[in-house]
Amino acid sequence: MTEAQSKRSRSEKATSIKKARARAGATLEEFFGPDGPLADALPNYELRAEQLEVSQSIDNAIKRGKACLAEAGTGVGKTMAYLVPVIRAAMKGKRTVISTHTISLQTQLVNKDIPLIIGLIPGAAETVKYQVMKGRGNYLCKLALEQARDDIFLSADPLFKKVQKWDRDPDCTGDVADLPFAFSAWSELTSLPEMCPAQQCKLYEACHLYTVRRKAADSKIIIVNHALFMADLALRLDDPNAGVLPEYECVIFDEAHHLEEVATRTFGIEFGSRRISNLIDRIKRIKEVEIEPERLSALDQLNTQLFTPFQQAGKSEFTVEEAIRPEARSGAEETVELTCNAMSELQNKLIDAAKQNAESKERLDGLSRMLGKAREELHELFFLDQTEAIRWGEVETARRNNSVESRVSLHLTPISVASVLGPALWSQTETGTGTVVLLSATLSNSGGFSYVRQRLGVPEECIESIVGSPFDYKSQALLYVPAHLPAPESGPQYADLLANEIAKVVKLTKGRAFLLFTSRMMMNAIYERLIGAVPFPLYRQGDMPPGRLVEEFKNSGNGCLLGLQTFWEGVDVQGEALTCVIIDKLPFAVPDSPVTRARTKAISEAGGDWFKEFSIPQAQIRLKQGFGRLIRTHNDRGIVCIMDTRLLTRNYGAEFVKYLPQTSRASKWNRVEKFYETISETLISVPAHNESPDTPPEQTLLEI
């Protein structure tokens, strides 16, 4: 090595040490700054003031042990915004649970974002461990797999031996996501809480589920989904020591706009018409035990009798009172009592059988506990004195054994989860001993958090942050509301008008469009009218799995994808493949659904205005989700069409528009054509990441 090379090497080493020391003590401003660690690690990095602001708010909440509500628009980089303060807190001993709604975000966190930030903070790699935890249904149960060898139904499946071979692989995680093929009876090989003997299980040390839990207990960052977090919260309400998650000081809810729906399911009861029948099928398959066929048949008949009135309700959703008239109420309650008694007697039979069959004891004990829980929940569904919950049901058709059958789900649903989450989730933030952060790209309504505060019971003392997107929406996108259309309605005449307008738009954009609908009926009506009316391939939700639908759309180059709520969020199609998003109407909740009726009634009875306090905020958030499908990067260009003239004619219309991303706007077709002509060049030759288009489009305004 020459003296010059040696000097350069010493200089580079000194620079590296200097940078490492700077990173260790860097402020958030320095970390996210143009000369910070992120700028060194990421090509084309640019400082985003919005990202820094959100990160500072979360860091403040963690240090003070407070609640935090944060909305970060598309492109802000919200995961990085919370990971930097979370990892720094972990280095000081604080454990954080990061809860997401989607698997894709969990995968991004574990495979990309967390390793990146840990690698940029000196000492983090040695001190900060992280682990994903999933619900029981995701993990193979070794005991259930062993017991299944004697199950003719399962062992006859040719793929069963492949599952056994997979489990014997030393690298097997037991996670269904890693199973290299689909196994239709997977649910039979997982461990339900009632079936799990936990530490008493002979296979406990090798158990996939408990291996993950042990790793989580040794980690400072745990990644879960909202369903698992809420299930843990529910367990802790009954017994503070009963949770499945290790103790934690901080929780970050990413995709937090889903929290209410997940909490509603968790703290309610759902009882399906196949639940008892499935239990009976499991019991029949235990060879060592003989239960009188007449007993099982009688229970199955009672189950059919119990659910028949709901199958004949004549509606897809209904309250229990609507399905069972007052004169039939006593008869229905008698059937419930008889069903509960029959389950209790069968449970006792299984308990006695377990005492006499050592080989099947664990399985029989588990089935008896499942029967006991089913009996308790069925009884509560009909007889629990609960004024703050609604009893309702839904009917849907499902395929089973090459035939179609109606399946009923009965629900006991809390009207509001705020009172439950108060003591369970928010109590620590009020004493400064724990941090709860709610973060989403769509969390606010009308520029504030009044809706989410009211629905989730967020405490008064709370750090708030709302930042927009760093994208230049004025030049990148146009919002079009066709002023000549009538207000949305049902019926063939309106569907004809809507289909004609949609056809005109997608012909301009040469396909490449998402068509988002609020009802399946309208989606199907428009689909039928567009066939033959536009020269582009049409992809409709329900015709194939969602993931394949998106891939087919991308690969087509000029397709139109028609979707419902699934496609309003979480679908990321960047670039020229998507240049138009069409929304059929404002996404107000279905007013006659049982849960919506119960919630709006509760607001009215408390002296509130249900339309302003519930319907408008909820629709604002959903509309932002659909709107957000179009612009995903600095390079995206296109048109968002909302085919609902109530934005122009109703008082609340301006409120919706005001809090959408501030694009160019139009209500006349000639302006749409002019805008598209302006951006068509940039769709072919896209500007660099940090440049603006050479010819920004003319700004137009909605006439409101």
matplotlib code that plots the C-alpha trace (Angstrom):
import matplotlib.pyplot as plt

x = [0.0, 1.4, 1.7, -1.1, -3.4, -2.6, -3.4, -6.7, -7.6, -6.9, -9.0, -11.9, -11.7, -11.7, -14.7, -16.5, -15.9, -16.9, -20.2, -20.9, -20.5, -22.6, -25.3, -25.3, -26.0, -27.9, -31.0, -34.1, -33.4, -29.9, -31.0, -33.6, -31.5, -29.8, -26.4, -27.8, -27.7, -30.8, -29.3, -26.1, -28.1, -30.8, -30.2, -32.1, -33.0, -34.6, -35.6, -39.3, -40.4, -43.7, -41.8, -39.7, -42.7, -44.5, -41.3, -40.9, -44.5, -44.1, -40.7, -42.3, -45.2, -42.7, -40.6, -43.6, -45.7, -48.6, -51.2, -50.5, -52.7, -50.9, -52.0, -49.3, -50.3, -49.1, -45.4, -44.4, -42.6, -44.5, -42.8, -39.4, -41.0, -41.9, -39.1, -36.3, -37.8, -39.0, -35.5, -33.9, -36.3, -35.6, -31.9, -32.9, -34.9, -38.4, -40.4, -42.7, -45.5, -46.0, -49.5, -50.6, -53.7, -52.1, -49.6, -47.8, -46.9, -45.6, -43.4, -42.1, -41.2, -39.4, -37.6, -36.7, -37.5, -36.5, -33.1, -32.4, -32.9, -31.1, -28.1, -28.0, -27.9, -24.6, -25.1, -28.7, -27.8, -26.3, -29.1, -32.4, -34.1, -37.4, -40.0, -43.2, -46.1, -49.2, -52.4, -52.7, -54.4, -51.2, -49.0, -48.9, -49.7, -47.4, -49.8, -52.7, -50.5, -49.7, -53.3, -54.3, -52.5, -55.4, -58.0, -59.1, -60.5, -57.1, -54.6, -56.4, -55.4, -52.3, -50.9, -51.0, -47.7, -46.2, -47.2, -45.6, -42.4, -42.4, -42.7, -39.7, -37.5, -35.1, -35.8, -39.6, -41.2, -44.7, -46.0, -48.6, -47.1, -44.0, -45.9, -45.0, -48.4, -52.1, -53.6, -57.3, -57.7, -55.1, -57.5, -57.6, -53.9, -53.7, -54.1, -57.2, -57.0, -59.4, -57.4, -53.9, -52.5, -49.7, -46.8, -48.4, -48.1, -45.5, -44.4, -44.3, -40.5, -40.7, -44.0, -43.9, -46.3, -44.4, -41.1, -42.2, -43.6, -40.3, -38.4, -40.9, -40.2, -36.6, -37.2, -37.7, -39.8, -42.8, -44.8, -48.4, -51.7, -54.6, -56.6, -53.9, -53.3, -57.1, -57.4, -54.5, -56.2, -59.4, -57.6, -55.9, -59.3, -60.3, -56.9, -53.9, -51.5, -53.4, -52.1, -50.2, -47.9, -45.0, -45.3, -44.7, -44.4, -45.4, -47.7, -47.7, -50.9, -50.0, -53.1, -55.0, -58.2, -59.1, -58.9, -62.6, -63.8, -61.2, -62.1, -65.8, -65.2, -62.9, -65.2, -68.3, -69.6, -70.0, -71.7, -72.0, -74.5, -71.7, -70.0, -71.9, -71.9, -68.1, -67.7, -69.9, -67.8, -64.7, -66.2, -67.3, -63.7, -62.3, -62.1, -61.3, -64.6, -68.1, -70.8, -74.3, -75.1, -78.6, -77.2, -75.1, -77.9, -80.3, -77.9, -77.4, -81.2, -81.5, -78.8, -80.8, -84.0, -82.2, -80.9, -83.8, -85.8, -82.7, -82.2, -85.8, -85.5, -85.7, -82.8, -79.0, -78.6, -81.2, -81.6, -82.6, -85.9, -86.6, -86.0, -88.0, -91.3, -92.6, -95.0, -92.2, -89.7, -90.5, -90.2, -86.8, -85.5, -86.7, -84.7, -81.6, -82.0, -82.4, -79.4, -77.3, -78.4, -77.6, -74.1, -73.7, -74.6, -72.3, -69.5, -69.9, -69.8, -66.4, -65.1, -65.9, -64.5, -61.2, -60.8, -60.9, -58.9, -55.3, -54.3, -57.1, -57.4, -55.9, -58.0, -61.2, -60.5, -60.0, -63.2, -65.2, -63.8, -64.8, -68.3, -68.3, -67.3, -69.8, -72.6, -71.6, -71.5, -74.8, -76.5, -75.0, -76.1, -79.7, -80.0, -77.2, -78.7, -76.6, -78.1, -74.9, -74.7, -76.9, -78.0, -78.0, -77.4, -76.3, -76.9, -74.5, -74.3, -71.3, -70.2, -69.9, -69.5, -70.3, -73.6, -74.6, -75.9, -77.0, -74.9, -76.0, -73.7, -75.3, -73.6, -73.6, -71.8, -70.9, -72.4, -69.3, -65.9, -64.8, -65.9, -64.0, -60.8, -60.7, -59.5, -57.9, -55.8, -55.7, -55.3, -51.5, -51.2, -53.2, -50.6, -47.6, -46.5, -47.3, -47.5, -50.2, -49.7, -52.4, -51.0, -52.5, -52.7, -56.4, -57.2, -58.6, -61.9, -62.4, -58.8, -59.1, -59.5, -62.9, -64.3, -61.6, -61.4, -65.2, -65.2, -62.1, -62.4, -59.0, -58.1, -58.2, -54.5, -53.1, -50.3, -51.7, -50.0, -51.5, -49.2, -50.0, -48.3, -45.0, -46.4, -47.3, -51.0, -51.8, -49.6, -49.9, -53.7, -57.1, -60.3, -63.3, -66.9, -69.2, -71.7, -74.2, -75.0, -78.0, -77.5, -76.7, -79.7, -80.6, -82.3, -81.4, -81.7, -79.1, -76.8, -77.0, -75.9, -73.1, -71.8, -71.8, -69.7, -67.3, -66.9, -66.0, -63.4, -61.7, -61.5, -59.7, -57.2, -56.9, -58.1, -55.6, -58.4, -59.6, -63.4, -64.3, -67.9, -69.9, -72.2, -71.9, -75.2, -73.9, -70.5, -72.3, -74.6, -71.7, -69.7, -72.5, -72.9, -69.2, -68.8, -68.6, -68.8, -65.0, -62.2, -60.3, -60.1, -62.4, -61.5, -64.2, -63.8, -65.1, -64.2, -60.7, -58.7, -57.8, -54.0, -54.4, -56.9, -54.3, -51.5, -53.8, -54.7, -51.0, -50.0, -52.8, -51.4, -54.8, -57.3, -60.1, -60.5, -63.9, -63.7, -65.5, -64.1, -61.1, -59.6, -60.3, -57.1, -53.9, -53.6, -50.5, -50.2, -47.5, -46.7, -48.4, -50.4, -52.9, -53.8, -57.4, -59.5, -63.3, -65.5, -69.2, -70.4, -69.6, -69.0, -71.6, -72.2, -75.3, -77.9, -80.2, -77.5, -78.2, -74.9, -75.1, -78.7, -77.8, -74.8, -76.6, -79.6, -77.2, -75.7, -79.2, -80.4, -77.3, -78.3, -75.9, -76.2, -75.5, -75.1, -72.4, -70.7, -70.8, -71.8, -69.9, -66.6, -66.7, -67.3, -64.6, -62.0, -63.2, -63.2, -59.6, -58.7, -60.1, -58.7, -55.2, -55.0, -54.0, -50.9, -48.4, -45.0, -43.7, -43.9, -47.5, -50.0, -53.7, -57.4, -59.7, -63.4, -66.0, -69.3, -71.4, -72.8, -73.7, -70.1, -71.4, -75.0, -75.0, -73.7, -71.4, -69.9, -67.4, -66.3, -65.4, -63.4, -61.6, -59.9, -59.0, -55.5, -55.5, -55.4, -56.4, -60.2, -62.9, -66.6, -66.7, -65.4, -63.3, -61.1, -60.6, -59.5, -57.1, -55.5, -55.0, -53.4, -51.0, -50.0, -50.0, -46.4, -45.2, -46.8, -44.5, -41.4, -41.5, -39.5, -36.8, -37.8, -37.1, -38.2, -41.5, -43.2, -42.0, -45.5, -47.7, -51.5, -53.9, -55.4, -59.2, -61.8, -64.9, -67.9, -69.1]
y = [0.0, 3.4, 6.2, 8.1, 5.0, 4.5, 8.1, 7.9, 4.7, 6.3, 9.3, 7.1, 5.2, 8.4, 9.7, 6.4, 6.6, 10.2, 9.4, 6.5, 8.7, 11.3, 8.7, 7.5, 11.0, 12.4, 14.3, 13.4, 16.5, 15.2, 11.6, 12.6, 15.5, 15.7, 14.7, 12.1, 8.3, 7.9, 10.1, 8.0, 4.7, 5.6, 6.7, 9.8, 10.5, 13.9, 15.5, 15.4, 17.9, 16.0, 12.8, 14.6, 16.3, 12.9, 11.3, 14.2, 13.8, 10.0, 10.5, 13.0, 10.6, 7.8, 9.9, 11.3, 8.1, 9.7, 9.0, 10.2, 10.6, 11.1, 11.2, 11.1, 11.5, 9.2, 9.3, 10.7, 7.5, 6.9, 3.5, 5.2, 8.1, 5.8, 3.2, 5.6, 6.7, 3.1, 1.5, 4.2, 3.5, -0.2, 0.5, 2.0, -1.0, -0.1, -2.8, -1.8, -3.7, -2.6, -3.6, -3.6, -4.6, -6.2, -9.0, -7.0, -4.2, -6.8, -8.3, -4.9, -4.0, -7.3, -7.8, -4.2, -1.3, -2.6, -4.1, -0.8, 1.5, -0.9, -1.0, 2.8, 3.2, 2.2, -0.5, -1.3, -4.5, -6.0, -4.8, -4.7, -8.0, -8.1, -10.8, -11.3, -12.9, -14.3, -15.8, -19.5, -20.3, -19.5, -22.2, -25.9, -27.8, -30.8, -32.5, -32.0, -33.4, -36.4, -37.1, -36.6, -39.8, -41.8, -39.5, -41.2, -37.9, -36.1, -38.9, -39.9, -36.6, -37.1, -33.7, -34.8, -36.7, -33.5, -31.6, -34.2, -34.0, -30.2, -30.4, -32.7, -30.2, -28.6, -25.2, -25.5, -22.5, -24.1, -20.8, -21.5, -18.5, -20.7, -23.8, -24.4, -25.6, -25.2, -27.7, -27.4, -28.9, -26.6, -25.5, -29.1, -29.0, -25.7, -25.3, -23.6, -22.2, -24.8, -27.7, -26.5, -28.1, -25.5, -26.4, -29.7, -30.8, -33.5, -31.6, -28.2, -27.6, -28.2, -26.3, -23.8, -21.4, -21.4, -21.2, -17.9, -16.7, -17.4, -15.4, -12.6, -12.5, -12.0, -9.2, -5.5, -5.0, -7.3, -7.1, -8.3, -7.6, -5.7, -8.9, -10.6, -7.3, -6.9, -10.6, -10.1, -7.0, -8.9, -11.6, -9.1, -7.5, -10.7, -11.5, -9.1, -12.0, -13.9, -12.1, -13.8, -10.8, -10.0, -6.8, -3.7, 0.0, 1.3, 0.2, 1.7, 1.1, 1.4, 1.4, 2.5, 3.4, -0.3, -0.4, 0.1, -2.7, -5.2, -4.2, -4.6, -8.2, -9.0, -7.7, -9.1, -12.7, -14.4, -17.7, -19.4, -22.0, -24.5, -24.2, -27.0, -29.2, -28.9, -29.9, -32.9, -33.9, -33.7, -35.9, -38.5, -38.9, -40.0, -43.7, -44.6, -43.1, -44.1, -41.4, -42.6, -41.5, -40.6, -38.0, -36.4, -36.5, -34.9, -32.0, -31.5, -31.3, -28.8, -26.7, -26.8, -25.9, -23.0, -21.4, -22.0, -18.8, -16.7, -18.4, -17.5, -13.9, -12.6, -10.2, -10.6, -8.6, -8.3, -7.8, -10.9, -9.2, -8.8, -12.4, -13.8, -12.1, -11.6, -14.5, -16.9, -15.6, -18.1, -21.0, -19.8, -19.3, -22.9, -24.2, -22.3, -23.8, -27.3, -26.9, -25.6, -28.5, -31.0, -29.5, -29.7, -33.3, -34.1, -32.2, -34.4, -37.5, -36.3, -35.5, -39.1, -40.6, -38.6, -40.2, -43.7, -43.1, -41.9, -41.8, -39.4, -37.5, -34.2, -34.2, -35.1, -32.5, -29.9, -30.8, -30.6, -27.1, -26.1, -27.3, -25.4, -22.2, -22.6, -23.2, -20.1, -17.9, -19.2, -18.6, -15.0, -14.2, -14.8, -14.1, -11.8, -8.5, -6.1, -2.7, -1.4, -4.1, -5.2, -8.7, -9.2, -11.8, -12.1, -14.8, -15.6, -18.4, -20.8, -23.8, -27.1, -30.5, -29.3, -27.7, -24.2, -23.6, -20.7, -20.0, -17.8, -15.8, -14.4, -11.5, -9.8, -6.5, -3.6, -0.4, 1.4, 0.1, 3.3, 2.3, -1.0, 0.5, 3.2, 0.9, -1.6, 0.5, 4.2, 4.0, 3.9, 7.0, 9.0, 8.2, 8.7, 5.1, 3.9, 5.1, 4.4, 5.8, 5.7, 6.3, 6.2, 8.0, 8.3, 8.9, 12.5, 14.0, 17.7, 18.5, 17.0, 13.8, 14.3, 11.1, 8.7, 10.2, 9.7, 6.1, 4.8, 6.8, 8.6, 10.6, 14.4, 14.8, 13.6, 14.7, 15.3, 15.6, 15.9, 16.3, 16.1, 14.4, 15.7, 15.1, 18.0, 17.1, 20.3, 19.2, 15.4, 14.9, 16.3, 15.8, 15.5, 15.7, 15.7, 18.5, 17.2, 13.9, 13.6, 12.7, 9.0, 6.7, 3.1, 1.8, 1.2, 4.8, 6.1, 3.1, 3.8, 7.5, 6.4, 3.8, 6.2, 8.7, 6.1, 4.8, 8.3, 8.7, 5.3, 5.9, 9.1, 7.4, 4.3, 2.1, 1.9, 2.6, 1.5, 1.6, 1.6, 1.0, 1.2, -1.7, -5.0, -4.3, -1.2, -2.8, -5.6, -3.2, -1.1, -4.2, -5.5, -2.2, -1.7, -5.1, -4.2, -0.5, -0.1, -1.8, -2.7, -5.9, -5.7, -7.3, -7.7, -8.4, -11.9, -13.4, -14.4, -14.0, -10.3, -10.8, -12.4, -9.7, -7.0, -8.9, -9.5, -5.8, -4.7, -7.1, -6.0, -2.5, -1.0, -2.9, -1.6, -3.2, -3.0, -3.5, -3.0, -2.1, -4.5, -2.3, 1.1, 0.7, -1.4, -1.8, -0.2, 0.1, 2.7, 4.3, 4.3, 1.1, 3.2, 6.7, 6.9, 6.2, 6.4, 6.3, 5.8, 7.8, 9.1, 6.0, 6.6, 3.5, 1.5, 3.3, 0.3, -2.2, -3.2, -2.0, 1.4, 1.8, 1.0, 3.4, 6.3, 5.8, 5.9, 9.2, 10.7, 9.5, 11.1, 14.4, 14.4, 14.7, 11.2, 12.5, 15.1, 13.0, 9.6, 9.4, 12.3, 11.6, 7.9, 8.7, 11.3, 8.8, 6.1, 8.6, 9.5, 5.8, 5.4, 8.7, 7.6, 4.7, 7.1, 9.0, 6.6, 8.2, 11.6, 10.2, 9.2, 11.3, 10.9, 11.7, 10.9, 11.0, 11.1, 10.5, 12.1, 15.5, 15.9, 17.2, 20.2, 20.6, 19.7, 21.8, 19.0, 18.6, 21.4, 19.8, 16.6, 18.4, 20.7, 17.8, 15.7, 16.2, 19.6, 18.6, 20.6, 20.4, 20.3, 19.8, 20.2, 17.7, 20.1, 20.8, 17.1, 16.7, 19.7, 18.3, 14.8, 16.3, 18.1, 15.1, 12.6, 13.6, 13.0, 9.5, 8.6, 10.5, 10.7, 13.5, 12.7, 12.1, 15.6, 17.5, 19.0, 18.6, 21.1, 22.3, 22.3, 22.0, 24.9, 25.0, 24.7, 24.9, 23.0, 25.2, 24.9]
z = [0.0, -1.0, 1.5, -0.3, -0.2, 3.5, 4.3, 2.3, 4.2, 7.6, 6.5, 5.4, 8.7, 10.7, 8.7, 9.3, 13.0, 13.1, 11.2, 13.6, 16.7, 15.0, 14.3, 17.9, 19.3, 16.3, 16.9, 14.8, 12.7, 12.0, 11.4, 8.8, 7.5, 4.1, 5.6, 8.0, 8.1, 6.0, 3.3, 3.3, 3.1, 0.5, -3.0, -4.1, -0.5, 0.2, 3.5, 4.1, 6.7, 7.1, 8.1, 10.6, 12.2, 12.7, 14.1, 16.6, 17.8, 18.3, 20.0, 22.3, 23.1, 23.9, 26.2, 28.1, 28.1, 26.4, 23.7, 20.2, 17.1, 13.8, 10.2, 7.6, 3.9, 1.1, 0.5, 4.0, 5.0, 8.2, 9.1, 9.2, 11.2, 14.1, 13.8, 14.6, 18.0, 18.7, 18.1, 20.2, 23.0, 22.7, 23.2, 26.5, 27.6, 26.4, 24.7, 21.9, 20.1, 16.5, 15.4, 11.7, 9.9, 6.8, 6.4, 3.6, 6.0, 8.6, 5.9, 4.8, 8.4, 9.2, 5.9, 5.0, 7.3, 10.8, 9.6, 7.7, 10.7, 13.2, 10.8, 10.9, 14.7, 16.3, 18.9, 17.9, 16.1, 19.3, 21.6, 19.7, 18.8, 17.0, 16.4, 14.5, 16.5, 14.8, 16.0, 16.8, 13.5, 11.7, 13.4, 12.9, 16.2, 16.6, 18.9, 16.5, 13.7, 15.7, 16.6, 13.0, 12.0, 13.4, 11.7, 8.5, 7.1, 7.4, 6.8, 3.6, 2.0, -0.1, 1.0, 4.7, 4.3, 2.8, 5.9, 8.1, 6.0, 6.2, 10.0, 10.2, 8.4, 11.0, 9.5, 9.7, 11.4, 11.5, 10.0, 7.3, 5.4, 4.9, 3.9, 0.2, -0.8, 0.1, 2.6, 2.7, 6.2, 7.8, 10.5, 11.8, 12.4, 14.4, 18.1, 19.4, 22.9, 24.2, 22.6, 23.9, 27.0, 27.0, 29.3, 30.1, 26.5, 25.9, 22.8, 24.5, 24.1, 20.3, 19.8, 17.0, 18.7, 22.0, 20.3, 18.8, 22.1, 23.8, 21.1, 21.6, 25.3, 24.5, 22.0, 22.4, 19.3, 18.6, 15.4, 15.5, 13.8, 15.3, 15.8, 18.0, 19.9, 20.7, 21.6, 24.1, 25.5, 26.0, 27.9, 30.2, 31.0, 32.7, 34.1, 33.9, 33.8, 31.1, 28.0, 25.2, 24.5, 26.9, 29.0, 26.9, 27.5, 24.1, 21.3, 17.7, 15.8, 12.1, 9.8, 12.9, 11.0, 11.2, 15.0, 15.7, 13.4, 14.9, 18.4, 17.7, 16.5, 19.4, 22.2, 20.7, 20.0, 16.7, 16.5, 13.1, 12.0, 11.2, 14.6, 16.4, 13.2, 12.9, 16.5, 16.0, 13.0, 15.0, 17.8, 15.3, 14.0, 17.4, 17.0, 20.6, 21.9, 21.1, 21.6, 20.9, 17.3, 18.4, 20.9, 18.1, 15.7, 18.2, 18.8, 15.1, 14.6, 17.4, 15.7, 12.4, 14.3, 16.0, 12.8, 10.5, 11.4, 10.6, 7.2, 6.4, 7.6, 4.0, 4.5, 4.3, 7.6, 10.3, 14.1, 16.1, 16.9, 13.1, 12.4, 15.4, 16.0, 19.6, 19.3, 18.3, 20.9, 23.7, 21.2, 20.0, 23.5, 24.4, 21.4, 22.7, 26.2, 24.8, 22.6, 25.5, 27.7, 24.9, 24.6, 28.3, 28.4, 25.5, 27.3, 30.4, 28.2, 26.7, 30.2, 31.4, 28.2, 28.7, 32.1, 30.6, 27.4, 28.2, 24.6, 23.6, 26.9, 25.7, 22.5, 24.4, 27.1, 24.4, 22.6, 25.9, 26.5, 23.0, 23.7, 27.0, 25.3, 22.5, 25.1, 27.1, 24.0, 22.6, 26.0, 26.2, 22.7, 23.6, 27.3, 28.4, 29.7, 27.6, 26.8, 25.1, 22.5, 19.5, 18.6, 14.9, 12.2, 8.6, 5.9, 3.1, 0.6, 0.6, -1.4, 0.5, -1.0, -4.5, -3.3, -2.2, 1.3, 3.3, 6.4, 9.2, 11.6, 14.8, 16.5, 19.9, 18.9, 21.2, 20.0, 21.1, 22.0, 23.6, 27.1, 26.8, 25.4, 28.1, 31.0, 28.7, 26.4, 27.4, 31.2, 31.2, 29.0, 31.5, 34.2, 31.9, 32.2, 28.8, 25.2, 22.6, 19.1, 16.4, 13.0, 9.5, 6.2, 6.8, 10.4, 10.6, 9.6, 8.7, 9.7, 13.3, 15.2, 16.7, 15.1, 16.1, 19.6, 20.1, 18.6, 20.5, 23.7, 23.3, 26.4, 26.3, 26.9, 23.7, 21.3, 17.8, 14.4, 10.9, 8.0, 4.3, 1.4, 0.0, -3.5, -5.8, -6.3, -8.2, -11.1, -10.7, -10.4, -11.3, -9.4, -11.7, -10.5, -13.6, -12.9, -15.5, -13.7, -11.4, -7.7, -7.3, -7.2, -8.0, -11.1, -14.7, -15.9, -13.5, -14.2, -17.9, -17.3, -15.0, -17.3, -20.2, -18.2, -17.0, -20.6, -21.7, -19.0, -19.5, -23.3, -22.6, -20.3, -22.5, -19.7, -16.9, -14.4, -10.9, -10.7, -7.0, -5.9, -2.7, -3.6, -5.4, -7.2, -8.8, -9.6, -11.5, -13.3, -14.6, -15.5, -17.7, -19.4, -20.1, -21.8, -25.5, -24.7, -24.1, -25.9, -22.7, -20.6, -17.6, -14.2, -11.6, -7.9, -7.2, -10.6, -9.3, -6.0, -5.3, -5.6, -9.0, -10.1, -9.4, -11.3, -14.3, -14.3, -14.1, -16.9, -19.2, -19.6, -20.3, -18.1, -15.9, -12.5, -10.8, -7.1, -3.8, -0.3, -0.6, -3.4, -1.7, 0.3, 0.6, -3.2, -4.5, -8.3, -9.3, -12.6, -15.9, -15.2, -13.2, -14.4, -13.4, -10.3, -10.6, -7.4, -8.0, -5.0, -1.6, 0.7, 3.4, 5.5, 4.5, 6.7, 7.2, 8.4, 12.0, 13.5, 11.8, 12.9, 16.5, 16.5, 14.9, 17.3, 20.3, 19.1, 18.7, 22.1, 23.6, 22.0, 19.1, 15.4, 13.9, 10.4, 11.3, 14.1, 12.5, 8.8, 7.4, 9.2, 8.4, 4.7, 4.6, 5.8, 3.4, 0.5, 1.3, 1.1, -2.3, -3.6, -2.4, -4.8, -7.7, -6.6, -4.9, -6.0, -7.2, -10.8, -10.9, -12.9, -13.5, -12.8, -9.9, -10.8, -8.1, -9.9, -7.1, -7.7, -4.0, -3.8, -5.8, -4.6, -0.9, 2.0, 3.2, -0.3, 0.2, 3.5, 1.7, -1.0, 1.4, 3.2, 0.1, -1.3, -3.1, -6.7, -9.7, -10.1, -12.8, -13.2, -17.0, -19.5, -21.6, -18.6, -18.1, -21.7, -21.4, -18.2, -19.6, -22.7, -20.5, -18.5, -21.4, -22.2, -18.7, -18.7, -21.5, -20.3, -16.5, -14.8, -12.3, -8.7, -7.5, -10.6, -11.5, -14.9, -17.5, -18.2, -15.1, -16.0, -15.6, -12.2, -12.2, -9.5, -8.7, -8.9, -5.3]

ax = plt.figure().add_subplot(projection="3d")
ax.plot(x, y, z, "-o")
ax.set_aspect("equal")
plt.show()
